[in-house]
Amino acid sequence: MKISTKGIYALEIMVDLALCEEDNDGQCLEKIKNIAARRELSEKYLERIISLLKKAGLVASVRGAYGGYFLARSADQISVLDVLCAVEGDLAPVQCLINPEECGLVGGVCPTKGTWSDVWELIKDTVRETTIADIKKLTLVI
């Protein structure tokens, strides 16, 4: 499993929005240009990512001069798995876990599929249990 920059930046956006809430007593509308400036990232690229997060119901927005983006749910109710699935789609380390017919193995018995499945379950458990609030706490300690 390889996480693209899209997944990495999506997590950064979500943590940034969670930190904004911390700084503003839970009330925060953040502009994407501010996140891009703080993270030294492309505003256009972050706009594409945040649209995927919005489509997945993880962020919401308010239009207008005083508008911006905010977390659609509490940071402790948004898992890393939610974020990564929203922007990356399927995250399985090997395609045969998603589409068994794409295995291509002659004879149909794959000696490594069980291992890949175990690895994938461990990864999913970890990212499902880790929330944006957990990452935010680590950020505040650093």
C-alpha positions as CSV (number, residue, x, y, z in Angstrom):
1,M,0.0,0.0,0.0
2,K,1.4,3.3,-1.0
3,I,-0.3,6.6,0.0
4,S,0.0,9.3,-2.6
5,T,0.6,13.0,-1.9
6,K,-3.2,13.4,-2.2
7,G,-3.6,11.2,0.9
8,I,-0.8,12.8,2.8
9,Y,-2.1,16.4,2.1
10,A,-5.7,15.3,2.9
11,L,-4.6,14.3,6.4
12,E,-2.7,17.6,6.7
13,I,-5.8,19.6,5.7
14,M,-7.9,17.7,8.2
15,V,-5.4,18.2,11.0
16,D,-5.1,21.9,10.1
17,L,-8.8,22.3,10.3
18,A,-8.9,20.5,13.7
19,L,-6.1,22.8,15.0
20,C,-8.0,25.8,13.8
21,E,-10.9,24.7,15.9
22,E,-8.6,24.4,18.9
23,D,-7.3,27.9,18.4
24,N,-10.8,29.4,18.1
25,D,-12.9,27.7,20.7
26,G,-14.4,25.2,18.3
27,Q,-15.6,27.9,15.9
28,C,-13.4,28.2,12.8
29,L,-13.8,28.8,9.1
30,E,-10.5,28.4,7.4
31,K,-9.6,29.5,3.8
32,I,-7.8,27.0,1.7
33,K,-5.2,29.7,0.8
34,N,-4.2,30.0,4.4
35,I,-3.7,26.2,4.7
36,A,-1.7,26.2,1.5
37,A,0.5,29.0,2.8
38,R,1.1,27.4,6.2
39,R,1.9,24.0,4.6
40,E,3.8,25.6,1.6
41,L,1.6,23.6,-0.8
42,S,-0.2,24.4,-4.0
43,E,-3.6,26.1,-3.4
44,K,-5.0,24.6,-6.6
45,Y,-4.0,21.0,-5.6
46,L,-5.5,21.5,-2.1
47,E,-8.7,22.7,-3.6
48,R,-9.0,19.5,-5.6
49,I,-8.3,17.5,-2.5
50,I,-10.8,19.4,-0.3
51,S,-13.5,18.9,-2.9
52,L,-13.1,15.2,-2.4
53,L,-13.2,15.6,1.4
54,K,-16.3,17.7,1.0
55,K,-18.0,15.1,-1.3
56,A,-17.2,12.4,1.4
57,G,-18.9,14.5,4.0
58,L,-15.7,15.1,6.1
59,V,-15.6,18.9,5.6
60,A,-18.2,21.5,4.9
61,S,-17.9,25.1,3.8
62,V,-19.5,28.5,4.1
63,R,-19.4,30.8,1.1
64,G,-18.6,34.4,1.1
65,A,-15.9,36.9,2.1
66,Y,-15.9,35.5,5.7
67,G,-16.5,31.9,4.7
68,G,-14.2,29.0,4.6
69,Y,-13.9,25.3,5.4
70,F,-14.5,23.4,8.6
71,L,-14.7,19.8,9.8
72,A,-18.2,18.4,9.2
73,R,-17.9,16.2,12.2
74,S,-15.9,16.3,15.4
75,A,-12.2,15.4,14.9
76,D,-12.6,12.4,17.2
77,Q,-15.3,11.0,14.9
78,I,-13.2,11.1,11.7
79,S,-10.7,8.3,11.3
80,V,-7.6,8.3,9.1
81,L,-9.3,5.5,7.1
82,D,-12.3,7.9,6.4
83,V,-9.9,10.5,5.0
84,L,-7.7,8.1,3.0
85,C,-10.7,6.3,1.5
86,A,-12.2,9.7,0.5
87,V,-9.2,10.7,-1.5
88,E,-7.3,7.5,-2.4
89,G,-10.2,5.1,-3.0
90,D,-9.2,1.5,-2.6
91,L,-6.1,1.1,-0.4
92,A,-5.5,-2.7,-0.5
93,P,-1.8,-3.5,-0.8
94,V,-2.5,-6.0,-3.6
95,Q,-5.3,-5.9,-6.2
96,C,-6.4,-9.5,-5.7
97,L,-7.8,-8.6,-2.2
98,I,-10.3,-6.4,-4.0
99,N,-10.8,-8.3,-7.3
100,P,-9.9,-12.0,-6.9
101,E,-10.3,-12.6,-10.6
102,E,-7.4,-10.2,-11.3
103,C,-4.9,-12.5,-9.6
104,G,-3.6,-14.0,-12.8
105,L,-2.2,-17.0,-11.0
106,V,-2.5,-20.1,-13.0
107,G,-4.2,-22.8,-10.9
108,G,-6.0,-20.3,-8.7
109,V,-4.2,-21.1,-5.4
110,C,-2.2,-18.1,-4.2
111,P,0.3,-18.9,-1.5
112,T,0.7,-15.3,-0.4
113,K,-2.9,-14.1,-0.4
114,G,-3.5,-15.0,3.2
115,T,-0.4,-13.0,4.3
116,W,-1.4,-10.0,2.2
117,S,-4.9,-10.2,3.7
118,D,-3.5,-10.3,7.3
119,V,-1.2,-7.3,6.5
120,W,-4.2,-5.4,5.1
121,E,-6.4,-6.1,8.1
122,L,-3.7,-4.8,10.5
123,I,-3.3,-1.6,8.4
124,K,-7.1,-1.1,8.2
125,D,-7.4,-1.6,12.0
126,T,-4.7,0.9,12.7
127,V,-6.1,3.7,10.4
128,R,-9.7,2.9,11.4
129,E,-8.8,3.4,15.1
130,T,-6.6,6.5,14.6
131,T,-8.6,9.7,14.5
132,I,-7.9,13.3,13.4
133,A,-8.1,14.2,17.1
134,D,-5.4,11.7,17.9
135,I,-3.1,13.2,15.3
136,K,-4.0,16.7,16.5
137,K,-3.0,15.7,20.1
138,L,0.4,14.6,18.8
139,T,0.8,17.8,16.9
140,L,0.1,19.9,20.0
141,V,2.8,17.9,22.0
142,I,5.5,18.6,19.4
